[in-house]
Amino acid sequence: LAILTGHSGPVRSLCHANRLLVSGSDDGTVHIWQRATWSSISILEGPGDPVTSVAIQDSSIVAGTDKGCISIWHNTC
C-alpha cells in the first residue's frame, strides 16, 4: 500500500488504532501517520533514547524506551 519514510534509525515498534499508525524508532522519535493517506501528521520527540514500544489508548500516545523511560502525549490528531 505504501512505503513510509522519515525515521533516521531502525523502527522498533508500530501500533495502529482507528485512523492512525504510530511508529517508534532508535532515533528517539515517534511518528504519527494518517492511515487514509499514509502521510506523516506529527513527529514527537521522546526523551532521547531509542523508542522500543508505542501504544495508542483513547486520546493518548505512549512510548517506552530501552532505558526504562515512558513518555505520554495527548493525541490531538
Z-matrix of the N, CA and C atoms (Angstrom, degrees):
N
C 1 1.452
C 2 1.519 1 112.32
N 3 1.362 2 115.95 1 -42.68
C 4 1.464 3 119.34 2 -176.61
C 5 1.523 4 109.93 3 -163.32
N 6 1.312 5 115.78 4 156.14
C 7 1.458 6 122.73 5 170.00
C 8 1.519 7 106.20 6 -115.99
N 9 1.321 8 116.15 7 117.87
C 10 1.461 9 121.39 8 -176.90
C 11 1.526 10 108.87 9 -99.98
N 12 1.312 11 116.13 10 128.41
C 13 1.463 12 121.21 11 179.30
C 14 1.516 13 109.49 12 -125.57
N 15 1.314 14 115.86 13 158.30
C 16 1.456 15 119.65 14 177.31
C 17 1.513 16 113.18 15 152.27
N 18 1.327 17 117.86 16 -30.07
C 19 1.461 18 119.96 17 176.81
C 20 1.525 19 108.89 18 -75.35
N 21 1.336 20 116.24 19 146.70
C 22 1.465 21 120.03 20 177.49
C 23 1.522 22 111.95 21 -98.95
N 24 1.331 23 116.98 22 4.53
C 25 1.460 24 122.24 23 176.35
C 26 1.516 25 109.53 24 -138.95
N 27 1.331 26 116.81 25 175.36
C 28 1.463 27 120.03 26 179.32
C 29 1.527 28 112.15 27 -60.11
N 30 1.320 29 116.31 28 142.21
C 31 1.462 30 122.45 29 175.59
C 32 1.523 31 107.61 30 -82.65
N 33 1.327 32 116.60 31 127.07
C 34 1.467 33 122.07 32 -176.66
C 35 1.522 34 113.64 33 -106.94
N 36 1.341 35 117.53 34 -18.16
C 37 1.450 36 118.81 35 -176.13
C 38 1.525 37 110.83 36 -153.89
N 39 1.332 38 115.28 37 143.83
C 40 1.469 39 123.06 38 176.37
C 41 1.516 40 109.32 39 -134.11
N 42 1.321 41 115.71 40 147.29
C 43 1.452 42 121.31 41 175.21
C 44 1.524 43 107.62 42 -149.64
N 45 1.330 44 117.12 43 141.38
C 46 1.461 45 118.92 44 175.88
C 47 1.518 46 109.82 45 -131.45
N 48 1.310 47 114.39 46 148.27
C 49 1.453 48 122.09 47 175.78
C 50 1.509 49 107.68 48 -155.53
N 51 1.317 50 114.84 49 134.35
C 52 1.459 51 121.44 50 179.66
C 53 1.527 52 110.71 51 50.19
N 54 1.311 53 117.64 52 -113.41
C 55 1.463 54 120.55 53 -174.00
C 56 1.523 55 113.50 54 -102.66
N 57 1.351 56 118.27 55 8.82
C 58 1.456 57 121.39 56 -175.83
C 59 1.526 58 112.75 57 -118.27
N 60 1.322 59 115.01 58 150.05
C 61 1.454 60 123.53 59 168.36
C 62 1.517 61 106.12 60 -123.83
N 63 1.327 62 117.64 61 132.94
C 64 1.455 63 122.41 62 -179.60
C 65 1.522 64 107.96 63 -119.58
N 66 1.346 65 115.95 64 135.43
C 67 1.464 66 120.65 65 178.99
C 68 1.523 67 109.73 66 -127.00
N 69 1.327 68 115.44 67 141.88
C 70 1.460 69 121.72 68 176.79
C 71 1.511 70 109.62 69 -120.60
N 72 1.331 71 117.53 70 143.57
C 73 1.449 72 121.59 71 -169.88
C 74 1.520 73 112.93 72 -135.51
N 75 1.332 74 114.85 73 163.61
C 76 1.458 75 121.59 74 172.50
C 77 1.527 76 111.93 75 -62.22
N 78 1.337 77 118.08 76 -18.24
C 79 1.467 78 119.91 77 179.49
C 80 1.533 79 112.31 78 -75.75
N 81 1.343 80 117.36 79 -0.59
C 82 1.460 81 121.68 80 176.89
C 83 1.511 82 115.04 81 84.20
N 84 1.325 83 117.52 82 9.04
C 85 1.462 84 120.49 83 -179.45
C 86 1.524 85 111.60 84 -113.26
N 87 1.323 86 114.43 85 160.69
C 88 1.456 87 123.38 86 173.43
C 89 1.523 88 106.76 87 -121.43
N 90 1.319 89 116.78 88 124.80
C 91 1.462 90 121.28 89 178.46
C 92 1.527 91 109.07 90 -104.53
N 93 1.321 92 115.25 91 139.83
C 94 1.461 93 121.57 92 174.70
C 95 1.523 94 107.18 93 -111.07
N 96 1.320 95 115.48 94 125.31
C 97 1.468 96 122.37 95 -177.91
C 98 1.523 97 108.88 96 -116.46
N 99 1.317 98 115.94 97 142.36
C 100 1.461 99 121.74 98 173.92
C 101 1.522 100 107.69 99 -87.29
N 102 1.327 101 116.62 100 121.35
C 103 1.463 102 120.20 101 -174.41
C 104 1.527 103 112.99 102 -69.90
N 105 1.310 104 118.60 103 -27.36
C 106 1.465 105 120.39 104 -178.51
C 107 1.524 106 111.84 105 -66.14
N 108 1.338 107 116.47 106 -35.31
C 109 1.468 108 121.06 107 -177.14
C 110 1.524 109 112.90 108 -117.88
N 111 1.335 110 116.95 109 -8.00
C 112 1.471 111 124.37 110 -175.85
C 113 1.530 112 111.63 111 58.02
N 114 1.312 113 116.91 112 30.59
C 115 1.464 114 120.28 113 178.39
C 116 1.528 115 110.12 114 -100.77
N 117 1.325 116 115.74 115 149.89
C 118 1.462 117 121.75 116 177.80
C 119 1.520 118 108.18 117 -74.39
N 120 1.320 119 116.97 118 128.03
C 121 1.459 120 119.44 119 179.28
C 122 1.524 121 112.06 120 -112.03
N 123 1.344 122 117.79 121 -12.51
C 124 1.453 123 119.60 122 177.22
C 125 1.526 124 110.08 123 -166.69
N 126 1.324 125 115.86 124 147.90
C 127 1.461 126 122.56 125 173.07
C 128 1.519 127 106.90 126 -123.88
N 129 1.320 128 116.20 127 120.55
C 130 1.465 129 122.19 128 -178.61
C 131 1.521 130 108.91 129 -102.42
N 132 1.318 131 115.82 130 133.38
C 133 1.459 132 121.09 131 177.17
C 134 1.520 133 108.79 132 -88.86
N 135 1.323 134 115.70 133 123.58
C 136 1.459 135 120.54 134 177.49
C 137 1.519 136 110.50 135 -86.00
N 138 1.328 137 116.51 136 -163.33
C 139 1.466 138 120.40 137 -177.66
C 140 1.532 139 113.78 138 -76.77
N 141 1.311 140 117.91 139 3.36
C 142 1.456 141 121.34 140 176.96
C 143 1.515 142 114.31 141 104.52
N 144 1.318 143 117.54 142 -14.20
C 145 1.457 144 121.85 143 178.63
C 146 1.524 145 110.02 144 -92.74
N 147 1.344 146 117.32 145 160.31
C 148 1.464 147 119.69 146 177.01
C 149 1.535 148 111.83 147 -56.28
N 150 1.329 149 116.31 148 133.77
C 151 1.467 150 122.02 149 178.26
C 152 1.525 151 107.72 150 -88.35
N 153 1.335 152 116.08 151 119.13
C 154 1.464 153 120.56 152 -176.10
C 155 1.517 154 113.31 153 -107.34
N 156 1.343 155 117.78 154 -11.43
C 157 1.456 156 119.82 155 177.29
C 158 1.525 157 110.13 156 -151.50
N 159 1.322 158 115.00 157 144.25
C 160 1.466 159 121.57 158 176.40
C 161 1.520 160 109.05 159 -136.49
N 162 1.331 161 115.73 160 152.36
C 163 1.458 162 121.33 161 177.51
C 164 1.521 163 108.99 162 -150.71
N 165 1.334 164 115.12 163 152.56
C 166 1.460 165 122.37 164 173.66
C 167 1.524 166 106.66 165 -118.65
N 168 1.317 167 116.61 166 127.26
C 169 1.454 168 121.29 167 177.11
C 170 1.515 169 108.37 168 -137.57
N 171 1.317 170 116.36 169 118.34
C 172 1.461 171 121.99 170 -178.39
C 173 1.526 172 109.47 171 52.06
N 174 1.328 173 118.25 172 -112.96
C 175 1.460 174 120.48 173 -177.63
C 176 1.529 175 111.72 174 -109.52
N 177 1.335 176 117.12 175 24.79
C 178 1.455 177 120.56 176 179.97
C 179 1.521 178 111.82 177 -124.92
N 180 1.328 179 114.59 178 149.69
C 181 1.460 180 122.19 179 172.25
C 182 1.518 181 106.75 180 -117.57
N 183 1.326 182 116.29 181 131.24
C 184 1.454 183 122.52 182 -176.60
C 185 1.518 184 108.40 183 -121.46
N 186 1.336 185 116.68 184 138.42
C 187 1.458 186 121.71 185 177.59
C 188 1.519 187 109.18 186 -132.68
N 189 1.329 188 115.99 187 140.66
C 190 1.456 189 121.67 188 176.51
C 191 1.519 190 109.93 189 -118.06
N 192 1.335 191 116.03 190 148.26
C 193 1.455 192 120.84 191 -179.13
C 194 1.520 193 110.82 192 -111.59
N 195 1.328 194 115.09 193 168.07
C 196 1.461 195 119.53 194 177.83
C 197 1.526 196 112.30 195 -75.96
N 198 1.329 197 117.48 196 -2.56
C 199 1.467 198 122.24 197 176.54
C 200 1.531 199 111.98 198 -101.62
N 201 1.334 200 117.54 199 6.31
C 202 1.454 201 121.69 200 176.94
C 203 1.509 202 115.66 201 87.23
N 204 1.329 203 117.94 202 13.99
C 205 1.462 204 122.10 203 -179.72
C 206 1.533 205 109.55 204 -96.01
N 207 1.318 206 116.33 205 142.40
C 208 1.462 207 121.97 206 176.79
C 209 1.523 208 108.48 207 -120.90
N 210 1.326 209 116.60 208 129.93
C 211 1.466 210 122.35 209 175.52
C 212 1.514 211 108.75 210 -113.54
N 213 1.335 212 116.68 211 141.32
C 214 1.457 213 122.53 212 -179.80
C 215 1.524 214 108.50 213 -129.06
N 216 1.321 215 115.56 214 130.66
C 217 1.462 216 121.56 215 176.88
C 218 1.524 217 107.89 216 -123.84
N 219 1.333 218 115.17 217 144.62
C 220 1.461 219 120.57 218 172.11
C 221 1.515 220 107.45 219 -81.93
N 222 1.311 221 117.23 220 125.62
C 223 1.456 222 123.16 221 -176.76
C 224 1.521 223 109.94 222 -84.30
N 225 1.324 224 115.51 223 116.81
C 226 1.462 225 120.28 224 178.19
C 227 1.524 226 110.84 225 -110.72
N 228 1.330 227 117.27 226 11.70
C 229 1.470 228 121.70 227 -178.00
C 230 1.509 229 110.84 228 -80.86
